[in-house]
Amino acid sequence: MLSRRGLLATAALWPLPAILPARAASETIKLGVLPFGTAAWEAAVIKARGLDTANGFTLETVKLAGNDAARIAFQGRQLDTIIGDLIWAARLRSEGRGVKFLPYSTTEGAVMVPADSPIRGLKDLSGKRLGVAGGALDKSWVLLKAQGRETGDIDLENTAKLAFGAPPLLAQKLETGELDAALLYWQYCARLEAKGFKRLISADDVMRAFGAKGAVSLIGYLFEGETVAQRPDAVQGFARASRAAKDILASDPEAWNAVRPLMAAEDDATFEALKRQFLAGIPRRTIEVERVDGEHIFATLVRTGGEQLVGTAKALPPNLYLDAAGNG
């Protein structure tokens, strides 16, 4: 006979056709979401399908203005979880905070170019106007620079004409021809693909060049260690609900009805591109395999990004990953 926990897990994994009857949920999980951020997409499905109450918690979303606001709220214990990157999580943990990382997505950005661009590879970016989203310490930019240097093709930092800026501005400048190429976050890559632009090289390509055996989850849900220790059932319930929401989005086209209003997709082509990239990024690997690849990438970032990027950590801290199966 299934235990209560087993029944909840089964309920979470089944594609539910409608909102479940309300159950008493003793814990609230506060999730910080950004404007047009995909965490809001997943949260919408969790609420629409009753996956929070089915898993013994109540999900509350808190709208935030941007990544800086999210980090401040998380560090101030005003939120239970946010989407953050593996590098920042490792840095916090190496500084003494018991942060845990639950893989969320393997989808990363790419260098985008116009469909008719003569640029065919990294070395062709020499002398070209290259936009970079996220700043000089963005992990994708650090990895791209490292690949250019270590393959001997190009020193992008010194040979390309760099323009750092906000992703929407850089995407616009690429469209108007003011940039020859742009390294952008995946949502902006998907929007440009819907307009006929193409990927020159993806962050996933770069990570595989540095030893990753598969698609790596560099972004995930972050939880404080205290939260995991004090409210393990709620945290594991959230992990199951997150997994179930992804499975529903992958298998039930109707589930996207709750998500599309949040996507700012102005046409069907943009909607389909965003949907396709989101689904392609669903993590499918075990925590053990994730960690092995994560260590390869982190070692590269330590070597090429230095203390400014990773802090004092020389390797991924132990016990960083949260296992949705309840083992971490």
Backbone bond lengths (Angstrom), bond angles and torsions (degrees), N, CA, C in turn:
res aa  C-N    CA-C-N  psi(-1)  N-CA   C-N-CA  omega(-1)  CA-C   N-CA-C  phi
1 M - - - 1.468 - - 1.524 108.83 -
2 L 1.298 116.08 135.20 1.456 119.57 -177.93 1.517 111.07 -70.13
3 S 1.333 115.54 141.39 1.466 120.29 173.21 1.519 109.07 -73.44
4 R 1.324 115.98 170.03 1.466 119.82 178.05 1.517 110.27 -59.60
5 R 1.361 116.42 -39.94 1.463 119.75 179.17 1.517 110.39 -64.40
6 G 1.332 116.68 -39.85 1.455 119.86 178.69 1.506 112.40 -64.71
7 L 1.353 116.32 -38.70 1.457 119.75 178.03 1.520 111.10 -64.57
8 L 1.336 116.76 -40.28 1.470 120.05 179.64 1.524 110.65 -65.34
9 A 1.319 116.18 -41.75 1.467 119.02 179.87 1.514 110.53 -63.45
10 T 1.349 116.59 -40.88 1.464 119.99 178.61 1.512 110.84 -63.52
11 A 1.315 116.96 -42.30 1.467 120.55 179.51 1.509 110.96 -62.30
12 A 1.339 116.37 -37.99 1.461 119.73 -177.32 1.509 112.16 -67.81
13 L 1.330 117.20 -32.60 1.456 119.73 -174.30 1.524 113.14 -87.04
14 W 1.330 118.08 -10.95 1.457 120.47 -179.08 1.512 110.49 -87.18
15 P 1.337 120.45 129.54 1.466 121.39 178.14 1.526 110.05 -63.46
16 L 1.318 116.37 109.04 1.455 120.35 -174.52 1.514 111.47 -86.47
17 P 1.324 119.99 133.83 1.454 121.89 -176.05 1.514 113.42 -78.63
18 A 1.318 117.49 -16.77 1.459 119.39 -176.17 1.514 108.87 -155.65
19 I 1.334 115.96 174.20 1.452 120.78 178.95 1.524 109.43 -65.30
20 L 1.333 115.50 134.40 1.453 119.72 179.74 1.522 110.85 -74.37
21 P 1.341 118.64 156.56 1.451 120.82 172.36 1.521 109.87 -58.64
22 A 1.320 115.92 140.23 1.461 120.18 -176.30 1.520 110.42 -63.53
23 R 1.340 115.38 138.13 1.451 121.65 174.07 1.521 108.09 -121.33
24 A 1.297 114.81 158.08 1.452 118.73 177.31 1.521 108.57 -68.44
25 A 1.314 116.85 123.35 1.454 121.68 178.19 1.518 107.64 -115.61
26 S 1.316 116.68 114.66 1.459 120.07 -171.39 1.517 113.27 -79.21
27 E 1.336 117.15 -16.38 1.457 120.67 -175.56 1.520 110.62 -124.23
28 T 1.336 115.48 145.58 1.463 121.37 173.67 1.518 108.27 -111.07
29 I 1.323 116.65 133.01 1.462 122.66 172.86 1.520 107.44 -106.99
30 K 1.326 116.00 118.99 1.460 121.65 178.13 1.523 109.73 -94.13
31 L 1.318 115.23 118.04 1.463 122.74 -178.21 1.527 109.88 -110.48
32 G 1.321 116.95 125.05 1.460 120.82 175.19 1.515 110.68 -82.41
33 V 1.325 117.16 130.25 1.464 121.72 179.90 1.518 109.73 -125.68
34 L 1.326 115.41 146.70 1.462 122.16 -178.88 1.525 110.60 -102.90
35 P 1.331 117.83 158.54 1.464 120.25 176.25 1.536 110.32 -56.68
36 F 1.315 116.96 123.45 1.463 123.80 179.56 1.533 113.28 66.25
37 G 1.331 117.83 8.86 1.452 120.77 176.99 1.517 110.93 -72.55
38 T 1.329 116.22 148.35 1.463 119.02 -174.34 1.522 112.98 -75.36
39 A 1.325 118.80 -14.96 1.464 119.58 174.54 1.526 110.15 -60.49
40 A 1.331 116.74 -34.03 1.464 120.31 177.20 1.517 111.27 -66.57
41 W 1.338 117.78 -31.54 1.466 120.68 177.47 1.529 109.71 -63.73
42 E 1.324 114.50 -49.06 1.462 118.98 -178.78 1.525 110.77 -64.71
43 A 1.329 116.48 -40.89 1.465 120.37 179.43 1.528 111.09 -61.18
44 A 1.327 116.65 -37.77 1.465 120.24 179.91 1.521 111.39 -61.77
45 V 1.337 116.43 -38.77 1.464 120.41 179.06 1.527 110.25 -71.82
46 I 1.319 116.81 -40.04 1.467 120.20 178.27 1.525 110.29 -58.37
47 K 1.339 116.91 -43.69 1.467 120.06 -179.07 1.529 111.36 -73.34
48 A 1.334 117.20 -42.28 1.462 120.72 -176.72 1.529 111.54 -64.52
49 R 1.328 116.79 -34.08 1.465 121.05 -178.04 1.533 112.89 -99.24
50 G 1.323 117.32 4.82 1.459 120.39 177.88 1.516 113.89 64.98
51 L 1.322 117.14 28.82 1.458 120.32 -176.45 1.523 112.89 -73.09
52 D 1.334 117.16 -20.45 1.466 118.64 177.28 1.525 110.47 -72.89
53 T 1.342 117.34 -54.27 1.465 119.46 -179.43 1.525 111.44 -63.89
54 A 1.335 117.40 -31.98 1.464 120.33 177.44 1.518 111.63 -64.39
55 N 1.328 116.06 -23.06 1.460 120.89 -178.15 1.520 113.03 -112.16
56 G 1.342 116.26 18.95 1.453 120.12 168.63 1.512 117.05 81.70
57 F 1.332 118.25 22.60 1.464 120.29 176.45 1.521 109.03 -147.85
58 T 1.316 116.19 168.58 1.456 122.20 174.39 1.526 108.32 -115.54
59 L 1.313 116.64 124.73 1.461 120.96 179.36 1.520 109.91 -87.57
60 E 1.323 115.86 129.33 1.462 122.59 174.97 1.523 108.07 -123.42
61 T 1.317 116.96 124.38 1.462 119.99 178.43 1.523 109.96 -97.93
62 V 1.321 114.67 141.28 1.462 122.12 179.20 1.517 107.17 -121.68
63 K 1.327 117.21 118.13 1.460 121.50 -177.99 1.528 110.37 -77.70
64 L 1.327 115.16 134.05 1.457 121.77 -177.75 1.519 109.62 -127.30
65 A 1.335 115.93 156.13 1.461 120.25 -173.71 1.521 113.05 -77.51
66 G 1.333 117.19 -30.26 1.453 119.12 -176.42 1.513 111.58 -174.52
67 N 1.346 115.70 -176.05 1.461 120.60 -176.37 1.518 112.90 -62.63
68 D 1.325 117.33 -38.69 1.459 119.74 -179.88 1.526 110.74 -63.36
69 A 1.325 116.14 -43.04 1.466 119.99 178.29 1.524 110.63 -63.08
70 A 1.327 116.53 -37.80 1.467 120.59 179.54 1.520 110.58 -64.54
71 R 1.306 116.48 -44.50 1.470 119.66 -179.06 1.519 111.69 -65.16
72 I 1.316 116.22 -41.23 1.466 120.16 179.44 1.521 110.53 -63.66
73 A 1.327 116.55 -44.85 1.466 120.63 -179.26 1.525 111.01 -65.31
74 F 1.323 117.41 -38.71 1.463 120.76 179.49 1.520 110.77 -67.63
75 Q 1.321 116.67 -46.09 1.463 119.93 -179.42 1.526 111.80 -67.15
76 G 1.326 116.35 -26.00 1.459 120.80 177.52 1.511 113.70 -87.39
77 R 1.343 117.10 7.72 1.470 123.16 178.61 1.526 112.42 61.70
78 Q 1.326 117.35 26.34 1.462 120.41 175.95 1.528 111.53 -85.75
79 L 1.328 116.26 -13.84 1.465 122.35 178.85 1.521 108.22 -130.51
80 D 1.322 115.15 154.47 1.460 119.58 174.88 1.514 111.83 -85.78
81 T 1.324 116.45 -32.04 1.460 119.18 -177.69 1.517 111.37 -156.32
82 I 1.319 115.22 150.95 1.460 123.42 172.60 1.527 107.33 -140.83
83 I 1.325 115.62 167.48 1.460 120.24 168.83 1.528 107.48 -83.75
84 G 1.319 115.76 127.63 1.458 121.01 178.25 1.511 109.70 -144.04
85 D 1.331 116.50 171.01 1.462 117.35 -178.25 1.528 111.31 -96.09
86 L 1.315 114.21 158.99 1.458 121.97 -176.20 1.520 111.29 -60.56
87 I 1.316 117.11 -34.41 1.467 121.23 -177.04 1.521 110.59 -66.17
88 W 1.331 116.88 -45.45 1.461 120.43 179.74 1.525 110.41 -67.32
89 A 1.323 116.75 -39.61 1.467 120.42 178.20 1.524 110.29 -60.76
90 A 1.331 116.55 -44.23 1.462 120.19 179.30 1.524 110.66 -64.91
91 R 1.318 115.94 -38.93 1.468 119.29 179.78 1.528 110.82 -63.61
92 L 1.336 117.08 -44.88 1.458 120.33 178.57 1.523 111.33 -61.89
93 R 1.325 116.16 -42.92 1.460 119.37 -178.65 1.528 111.25 -66.36
94 S 1.320 116.89 -38.65 1.466 119.75 178.98 1.516 111.68 -68.17
95 E 1.343 116.61 -20.87 1.464 121.57 177.69 1.526 112.14 -88.85
96 G 1.319 117.24 3.81 1.455 120.13 173.94 1.507 116.26 108.57
97 R 1.334 118.03 -4.34 1.460 119.99 176.89 1.525 108.99 -88.75
98 G 1.325 115.58 140.69 1.456 119.59 -174.50 1.509 114.20 -84.75
99 V 1.321 117.45 43.44 1.461 121.68 -174.95 1.525 111.01 -64.98
100 K 1.333 115.78 139.55 1.463 122.65 175.81 1.531 108.67 -117.35
101 F 1.334 115.13 146.91 1.461 123.02 -173.57 1.522 109.31 -119.44
102 L 1.347 116.60 119.63 1.460 122.60 176.89 1.523 107.92 -106.95
103 P 1.342 119.24 110.95 1.470 120.74 -177.15 1.531 112.34 -50.72
104 Y 1.340 114.70 133.86 1.468 121.30 -177.36 1.525 112.26 -115.06
105 S 1.331 116.77 -44.25 1.461 119.09 -175.81 1.514 110.98 -156.99
106 T 1.330 115.15 146.10 1.463 121.40 174.43 1.530 111.69 -99.24
107 T 1.320 116.84 -3.70 1.462 120.03 -177.61 1.526 110.20 -73.82
108 E 1.311 116.32 125.69 1.457 121.88 179.55 1.523 109.48 -127.76
109 G 1.304 115.65 178.41 1.450 121.10 -176.55 1.518 113.28 -80.46
110 A 1.321 114.61 -170.64 1.463 120.73 -177.19 1.522 109.38 -160.50
111 V 1.322 114.98 163.55 1.460 121.15 169.43 1.521 106.83 -84.67
112 M 1.327 115.76 120.58 1.462 121.67 -178.27 1.524 110.67 -105.47
113 V 1.326 115.62 143.61 1.470 121.85 177.18 1.526 108.49 -137.92
114 P 1.331 117.78 159.16 1.469 119.73 175.08 1.524 111.69 -62.00
115 A 1.308 115.90 157.10 1.471 121.14 -176.89 1.526 112.11 -58.86
116 D 1.340 116.87 -34.71 1.469 120.51 -177.09 1.525 112.87 -98.78
117 S 1.336 116.96 17.94 1.464 120.39 -177.15 1.520 111.61 -66.39
118 P 1.331 116.92 140.85 1.468 120.14 175.18 1.520 112.40 -78.85
119 I 1.336 117.60 -7.22 1.468 121.94 179.87 1.526 108.57 -72.04
120 R 1.330 116.55 123.53 1.463 121.22 -176.50 1.529 113.41 -117.94
121 G 1.324 117.18 -15.02 1.464 120.44 -178.85 1.510 111.05 -162.37
122 L 1.337 116.33 -179.18 1.461 120.86 -177.33 1.526 112.66 -57.64
123 K 1.335 116.64 -43.81 1.461 118.68 -175.37 1.527 112.31 -64.73
124 D 1.336 116.62 -22.35 1.463 120.01 178.97 1.530 112.60 -73.95
125 L 1.352 116.92 -9.07 1.462 120.04 178.99 1.528 112.28 -79.73
126 S 1.307 117.66 -7.56 1.457 120.97 177.44 1.525 110.21 -59.08
127 G 1.326 115.94 125.75 1.461 121.72 -179.76 1.512 114.78 79.07
128 K 1.331 117.64 -3.14 1.468 121.66 -177.83 1.526 111.16 -91.38
129 R 1.327 114.66 157.84 1.476 121.69 178.77 1.529 107.80 -84.41
130 L 1.328 115.39 109.60 1.465 121.81 -174.74 1.523 110.07 -115.43
131 G 1.322 116.30 119.15 1.454 121.26 175.14 1.520 109.84 -86.83
132 V 1.326 115.77 142.87 1.467 121.29 -179.87 1.519 108.87 -131.36
133 A 1.323 115.97 117.15 1.455 120.59 177.59 1.524 109.72 -85.01
134 G 1.310 116.03 147.03 1.456 120.15 172.99 1.511 115.70 95.09
135 G 1.325 118.45 -7.44 1.453 120.17 177.04 1.514 114.13 92.43
136 A 1.320 115.22 175.49 1.459 121.61 -172.58 1.526 113.22 -67.81
137 L 1.346 117.91 -19.52 1.463 120.65 -179.81 1.526 112.56 -106.75
138 D 1.312 116.95 14.34 1.466 118.71 175.43 1.524 109.21 -61.02
139 K 1.342 116.63 134.60 1.470 120.52 -173.81 1.520 112.41 -60.16
140 S 1.355 117.40 -38.01 1.469 119.93 -179.75 1.523 110.73 -66.51
141 W 1.329 116.27 -37.42 1.457 120.41 178.96 1.525 110.40 -68.42
142 V 1.329 117.27 -42.87 1.462 120.66 178.82 1.526 110.51 -61.00
143 L 1.331 117.09 -42.95 1.467 120.93 179.16 1.524 111.27 -66.99
144 L 1.327 117.26 -40.47 1.468 120.52 179.98 1.521 110.52 -63.84
145 K 1.335 116.62 -44.29 1.467 120.22 176.90 1.522 110.73 -59.33
146 A 1.337 114.89 -43.39 1.464 119.50 -177.93 1.516 111.05 -63.34
147 Q 1.318 116.89 -40.95 1.466 118.57 178.93 1.523 110.92 -63.91
148 G 1.332 115.83 -42.41 1.453 118.98 178.84 1.517 112.36 -59.11
149 R 1.336 116.33 -44.66 1.461 120.14 -179.02 1.528 111.98 -70.39
150 E 1.338 116.55 -43.98 1.459 119.30 -171.66 1.526 113.29 -77.72
151 T 1.313 116.93 -20.50 1.467 118.93 173.28 1.531 110.59 -87.93
152 G 1.332 116.19 -9.87 1.453 120.75 178.76 1.506 114.23 79.67
153 D 1.336 117.09 8.02 1.461 119.35 -177.08 1.527 112.74 -77.90
154 I 1.348 116.34 -43.04 1.453 118.15 -170.49 1.524 111.55 -165.50
155 D 1.319 115.07 144.65 1.468 121.56 170.24 1.528 106.74 -100.58
156 L 1.325 116.35 88.87 1.465 120.86 -172.38 1.520 112.98 -58.25
157 E 1.318 115.70 -35.41 1.462 119.14 -175.61 1.522 111.99 -62.53
158 N 1.326 116.22 -29.37 1.463 120.01 -175.71 1.523 114.54 -109.05
159 T 1.326 117.34 -16.66 1.467 117.78 -176.35 1.521 113.54 -108.24
160 A 1.329 118.25 -24.47 1.468 120.18 177.17 1.523 109.55 -87.93
161 K 1.310 116.07 153.88 1.469 121.97 176.18 1.527 107.61 -90.64
162 L 1.336 116.41 98.71 1.457 121.71 -168.40 1.521 112.43 -86.92
163 A 1.329 114.16 143.38 1.465 121.38 173.75 1.532 107.03 -136.88
164 F 1.332 116.29 109.73 1.455 120.96 177.00 1.526 108.87 -88.99
165 G 1.323 116.27 141.91 1.462 118.08 -179.11 1.511 112.57 -176.86
166 A 1.324 114.77 -179.50 1.461 121.17 179.04 1.529 109.59 -71.22
167 P 1.315 117.78 142.86 1.476 120.95 -176.59 1.527 114.82 -53.30
168 P 1.353 119.82 -45.94 1.463 117.08 -177.95 1.527 113.11 -64.69
169 L 1.332 116.38 -33.98 1.465 120.12 178.74 1.522 110.42 -68.04
170 L 1.329 116.50 -44.00 1.462 119.79 -179.70 1.520 111.22 -66.41
171 A 1.330 117.22 -39.14 1.465 120.17 177.37 1.526 110.49 -61.44
172 Q 1.326 116.06 -40.86 1.468 120.26 179.13 1.530 110.64 -64.54
173 K 1.331 116.48 -42.82 1.455 120.25 -179.67 1.532 111.52 -66.07
174 L 1.325 116.69 -32.71 1.461 119.41 175.51 1.522 110.35 -67.43
175 E 1.309 116.10 -39.92 1.472 120.12 178.97 1.514 112.16 -64.58
176 T 1.340 116.71 -37.15 1.466 119.96 -176.88 1.525 113.07 -86.78
177 G 1.341 116.89 -1.39 1.458 119.92 177.80 1.505 114.69 87.34
178 E 1.336 117.91 6.14 1.472 120.59 178.59 1.520 111.47 -77.35
179 L 1.337 117.68 -15.60 1.456 122.90 173.78 1.528 108.39 -124.99
180 D 1.318 115.78 150.79 1.460 120.60 176.90 1.528 111.18 -89.17
181 A 1.323 116.29 -27.96 1.462 122.21 -179.04 1.523 107.71 -158.15
182 A 1.329 115.88 160.49 1.465 119.25 179.07 1.521 109.74 -150.65
183 L 1.338 115.27 134.06 1.464 122.18 173.20 1.528 106.77 -90.80
184 L 1.333 115.91 111.59 1.460 121.36 -170.34 1.521 111.70 -127.25
185 Y 1.338 115.74 160.40 1.463 121.14 173.98 1.529 108.98 -68.05
186 W 1.334 115.03 158.40 1.461 119.10 -168.35 1.521 113.59 -61.75
187 Q 1.365 117.90 -34.95 1.468 118.53 -178.66 1.532 110.87 -61.59
188 Y 1.323 116.27 -38.34 1.461 120.26 -179.51 1.533 110.52 -74.26
189 C 1.332 116.06 -32.00 1.472 119.30 174.15 1.525 110.16 -62.92
190 A 1.333 116.20 -44.54 1.464 120.03 179.91 1.526 111.10 -61.84
191 R 1.326 116.74 -42.02 1.471 120.02 179.61 1.525 111.07 -63.95
192 L 1.333 116.54 -38.55 1.462 119.83 179.21 1.534 111.16 -71.25
193 E 1.326 116.60 -36.19 1.463 119.54 177.16 1.521 111.31 -60.65
194 A 1.328 115.58 -36.41 1.464 119.57 178.22 1.526 111.53 -65.39
195 K 1.333 116.16 -18.27 1.460 121.43 179.14 1.526 112.30 -101.62
196 G 1.325 116.82 6.94 1.458 120.08 175.28 1.515 115.77 100.22
197 F 1.329 118.59 -0.92 1.467 120.60 177.01 1.532 109.32 -74.46
198 K 1.334 116.86 162.45 1.462 119.92 -177.24 1.527 110.65 -129.55
199 R 1.331 114.73 159.12 1.457 122.04 177.83 1.529 109.72 -84.48
200 L 1.319 115.88 128.76 1.463 120.23 174.11 1.527 109.66 -84.45
201 I 1.309 116.49 -49.03 1.462 122.38 177.37 1.518 107.70 -155.84
202 S 1.322 116.14 136.16 1.466 120.06 -178.41 1.519 110.41 -99.06
203 A 1.322 115.35 160.64 1.462 119.82 175.54 1.525 110.54 -61.21
204 D 1.327 116.45 -32.80 1.459 120.12 177.93 1.530 110.60 -64.17
205 D 1.333 117.10 -40.27 1.466 120.76 176.58 1.529 110.64 -58.93
206 V 1.333 115.44 -43.02 1.466 120.49 -178.15 1.523 110.20 -65.50
207 M 1.338 117.06 -44.46 1.467 119.91 -178.84 1.519 111.46 -63.17
208 R 1.316 117.36 -38.14 1.473 119.92 177.51 1.524 110.62 -66.59
209 A 1.332 116.17 -32.78 1.466 119.46 177.36 1.524 111.27 -65.18
210 F 1.326 117.52 -24.92 1.460 121.85 178.45 1.523 113.10 -98.64
211 G 1.319 116.98 18.25 1.451 119.74 169.68 1.503 117.04 108.62
212 A 1.332 119.09 -3.96 1.462 120.63 178.37 1.526 109.22 -66.51
213 K 1.321 116.28 136.79 1.457 121.28 -178.43 1.523 112.64 -89.85
214 G 1.319 116.94 -12.19 1.455 121.12 -179.51 1.516 109.69 -159.48
215 A 1.329 115.85 -172.82 1.465 120.69 179.48 1.530 109.34 -70.10
216 V 1.326 116.49 126.40 1.466 122.57 -174.11 1.531 110.29 -99.08
217 S 1.317 116.00 136.51 1.471 120.94 174.36 1.526 108.55 -83.63
218 L 1.315 116.07 98.88 1.463 120.03 177.68 1.516 112.19 -92.64
219 I 1.343 117.35 -6.39 1.454 119.40 173.00 1.524 108.84 -124.90
220 G 1.329 114.99 148.74 1.454 119.19 -177.59 1.510 111.23 -161.98
221 Y 1.316 115.47 174.40 1.457 120.90 172.29 1.524 108.24 -77.43
222 L 1.317 117.08 133.32 1.456 122.45 177.31 1.525 109.70 -104.67
223 F 1.323 116.06 135.08 1.454 122.93 174.56 1.519 108.99 -128.88
224 E 1.321 116.21 145.31 1.450 119.94 171.01 1.528 108.97 -70.83
225 G 1.325 115.92 144.98 1.450 119.84 177.46 1.519 112.36 -58.78
226 E 1.333 116.55 -35.00 1.466 120.10 178.84 1.524 110.92 -62.56
227 T 1.330 116.42 -39.98 1.459 120.45 179.29 1.520 110.68 -63.62
228 V 1.331 115.95 -43.22 1.464 120.37 179.76 1.527 110.51 -64.06
229 A 1.324 116.73 -40.61 1.460 120.64 -177.51 1.524 112.42 -72.52
230 Q 1.336 115.88 -39.09 1.459 119.71 -174.50 1.521 113.53 -86.61
231 R 1.341 117.00 -25.84 1.467 120.39 -178.13 1.529 110.43 -133.02
232 P 1.322 117.00 57.37 1.469 119.77 -174.50 1.518 113.20 -61.82
233 D 1.338 118.14 -38.29 1.464 119.72 -178.19 1.526 111.41 -64.95
234 A 1.348 116.65 -40.97 1.460 120.20 179.77 1.526 111.02 -66.90
235 V 1.325 116.60 -41.75 1.464 120.49 -179.41 1.534 110.38 -66.00
236 Q 1.323 117.01 -45.09 1.453 119.31 178.24 1.536 111.12 -67.55
237 G 1.334 116.66 -33.62 1.458 119.47 174.70 1.514 111.46 -62.73
238 F 1.339 116.35 -41.02 1.464 120.64 176.62 1.527 110.33 -62.45
239 A 1.330 116.89 -43.41 1.470 120.35 179.93 1.527 110.79 -60.78
240 R 1.334 117.41 -41.91 1.462 120.34 178.71 1.528 110.96 -66.72
241 A 1.330 116.92 -40.63 1.462 120.76 179.98 1.527 110.80 -64.83
242 S 1.319 116.71 -39.98 1.464 121.39 178.02 1.533 110.18 -61.66
243 R 1.317 115.94 -46.69 1.459 120.54 179.02 1.529 111.16 -61.78
244 A 1.341 115.81 -43.13 1.460 120.21 -179.18 1.527 111.41 -65.22
245 A 1.346 116.93 -39.37 1.465 120.52 178.97 1.522 110.81 -62.24
246 K 1.316 117.00 -41.95 1.474 120.59 177.68 1.529 110.56 -62.81
247 D 1.344 115.67 -44.03 1.464 119.08 179.91 1.527 111.69 -61.99
248 I 1.334 116.13 -39.28 1.467 120.60 178.74 1.530 110.32 -65.50
249 L 1.330 117.09 -44.20 1.462 120.37 178.98 1.528 111.29 -62.64
250 A 1.329 116.34 -31.67 1.460 120.39 179.80 1.523 112.81 -77.25
251 S 1.337 117.48 -23.10 1.468 119.83 -172.08 1.524 114.58 -115.53
252 D 1.318 117.89 -17.52 1.466 121.22 -173.85 1.526 110.55 -125.47
253 P 1.324 118.60 99.36 1.468 121.13 -179.16 1.532 113.30 -56.39
254 E 1.328 117.04 -29.06 1.468 120.05 -179.30 1.524 111.73 -64.66
255 A 1.330 117.41 -25.49 1.461 120.27 -179.25 1.517 112.27 -62.29
256 W 1.338 116.53 -25.38 1.465 120.32 -178.87 1.527 112.29 -71.97
257 N 1.326 117.87 -11.35 1.467 119.98 176.81 1.522 111.69 -62.50
258 A 1.327 116.66 -32.58 1.463 120.60 178.45 1.521 111.96 -79.66
259 V 1.329 115.80 -18.06 1.461 120.94 -174.37 1.528 112.83 -96.10
260 R 1.324 117.07 -37.33 1.462 119.63 -171.40 1.526 113.86 -55.08
261 P 1.342 120.41 -39.03 1.472 118.48 178.59 1.531 113.51 -60.89
262 L 1.323 117.57 -18.64 1.463 121.80 -178.20 1.528 112.62 -92.03
263 M 1.329 117.82 -5.72 1.455 121.50 -168.57 1.526 114.64 -93.79
264 A 1.320 117.56 -12.13 1.471 120.96 -176.13 1.530 110.67 50.93
265 A 1.321 115.11 41.18 1.465 120.88 177.81 1.520 108.50 -92.04
266 E 1.320 116.08 110.17 1.462 120.59 -172.26 1.522 113.77 -77.09
267 D 1.320 117.34 -13.32 1.460 119.91 178.84 1.520 109.09 -153.13
268 D 1.330 116.20 170.74 1.458 121.12 -176.28 1.527 111.82 -64.65
269 A 1.319 117.22 -35.58 1.468 120.03 -178.94 1.525 110.78 -63.70
270 T 1.334 116.13 -41.60 1.470 120.36 178.42 1.517 110.33 -67.46
271 F 1.325 116.92 -43.30 1.460 120.86 177.90 1.521 110.93 -57.80
272 E 1.323 117.04 -47.53 1.462 120.51 -177.91 1.530 111.51 -65.96
273 A 1.329 116.63 -36.95 1.468 119.47 179.01 1.524 111.24 -66.14
274 L 1.332 116.64 -43.98 1.463 120.85 178.08 1.525 110.82 -64.35
275 K 1.306 116.35 -44.06 1.459 121.13 179.07 1.527 110.61 -60.56
276 R 1.318 116.79 -46.66 1.464 121.68 -177.93 1.529 111.29 -60.91
277 Q 1.324 117.07 -44.08 1.455 120.09 -178.26 1.528 111.66 -70.13
278 F 1.336 116.87 -37.19 1.462 120.16 177.41 1.529 110.39 -61.48
279 L 1.314 116.40 -47.66 1.463 120.49 -177.61 1.533 111.25 -66.87
280 A 1.323 116.48 -35.14 1.468 119.81 178.84 1.520 111.60 -65.01
281 G 1.333 116.59 -22.14 1.462 120.39 -176.42 1.513 115.25 -92.36
282 I 1.332 118.49 2.91 1.465 119.98 -179.88 1.528 109.34 -64.64
283 P 1.336 118.00 122.61 1.475 119.55 179.98 1.527 111.22 -64.35
284 R 1.318 116.08 135.12 1.459 121.04 -178.41 1.527 112.47 -124.27
285 R 1.323 118.08 1.75 1.461 120.45 -172.23 1.534 110.92 -105.40
286 T 1.328 115.00 161.95 1.457 119.99 178.30 1.528 110.13 -71.72
287 I 1.328 114.91 160.39 1.458 120.02 177.63 1.529 110.56 -60.85
288 E 1.317 117.28 -37.61 1.465 120.60 -179.09 1.525 111.36 -60.91
289 V 1.335 116.25 -44.51 1.464 120.49 179.46 1.525 110.40 -68.99
290 E 1.337 116.97 -40.57 1.466 120.91 177.21 1.525 110.51 -56.73
291 R 1.318 115.72 -45.25 1.454 119.20 -176.18 1.530 111.73 -63.80
292 V 1.323 117.25 -41.25 1.469 120.11 -179.98 1.526 110.38 -58.07
293 D 1.334 117.03 -48.07 1.464 119.90 178.94 1.527 111.17 -68.68
294 G 1.334 116.06 -37.89 1.461 119.60 177.55 1.518 111.55 -58.95
295 E 1.329 117.12 -37.52 1.462 121.08 178.95 1.527 111.08 -66.26
296 H 1.331 117.63 -38.57 1.468 120.96 176.92 1.528 110.33 -60.15
297 I 1.325 115.55 -48.27 1.470 119.81 -176.92 1.523 110.81 -68.23
298 F 1.326 116.23 -40.92 1.462 119.05 -179.13 1.529 110.86 -63.85
299 A 1.324 116.76 -39.25 1.462 120.18 178.18 1.531 110.95 -60.93
300 T 1.319 116.15 -38.83 1.470 120.09 177.14 1.517 110.71 -64.70
301 L 1.327 116.71 -42.00 1.457 120.66 -179.15 1.530 111.60 -68.94
302 V 1.325 117.53 -35.57 1.470 120.75 174.77 1.520 109.39 -60.74
303 R 1.328 115.70 -44.15 1.461 121.07 -176.56 1.522 112.52 -70.39
304 T 1.324 116.94 -35.36 1.462 119.91 -171.99 1.528 114.19 -106.62
305 G 1.329 116.88 -27.27 1.463 119.94 -179.39 1.508 113.63 -97.32
306 G 1.332 115.78 -26.23 1.453 120.34 175.97 1.519 113.92 70.77
307 E 1.317 114.48 -169.56 1.464 121.78 -174.65 1.520 112.64 -63.22
308 Q 1.332 117.08 -28.99 1.461 119.19 178.11 1.519 112.07 -58.65
309 L 1.323 116.33 -34.66 1.457 121.32 -177.13 1.523 112.37 -90.59
310 V 1.321 117.47 -48.50 1.468 120.60 -170.79 1.517 113.66 -105.93
311 G 1.330 118.19 -3.78 1.455 119.54 -176.67 1.517 110.36 76.49
312 T 1.323 115.69 -147.11 1.467 120.07 -175.83 1.526 112.57 -87.36
313 A 1.324 117.74 -5.57 1.468 120.72 -177.79 1.524 110.71 -65.72
314 K 1.308 115.99 137.29 1.463 121.67 176.02 1.527 111.67 -106.21
315 A 1.333 116.38 -10.45 1.460 122.44 178.54 1.520 107.66 -158.21
316 L 1.316 116.55 165.87 1.460 118.97 176.50 1.527 109.41 -60.59
317 P 1.328 118.21 129.85 1.464 119.98 -179.59 1.528 110.95 -64.91
318 P 1.315 117.74 150.93 1.467 120.32 176.77 1.523 111.05 -65.55
319 N 1.327 115.60 153.14 1.473 122.58 175.43 1.528 113.18 60.47
320 L 1.328 116.93 27.44 1.459 120.14 179.82 1.524 111.90 -74.07
321 Y 1.319 116.91 -38.08 1.461 120.49 -173.65 1.523 111.46 -81.17
322 L 1.330 114.38 141.76 1.470 121.88 171.44 1.505 107.28 -98.67
323 D 1.310 116.70 122.82 1.455 122.19 -179.20 1.517 109.30 -88.99
324 A 1.332 116.24 119.53 1.467 120.26 -179.18 1.519 112.19 -65.65
325 A 1.323 116.26 -13.22 1.463 119.70 177.11 1.516 111.97 -82.86
326 G 1.354 114.98 -1.63 1.458 118.94 176.80 1.510 114.26 91.80
327 N 1.334 116.74 16.66 1.457 119.54 -176.45 1.523 113.23 -104.14
328 G 1.323 117.91 9.03 1.454 117.41 -177.76 1.493 112.35 -153.09
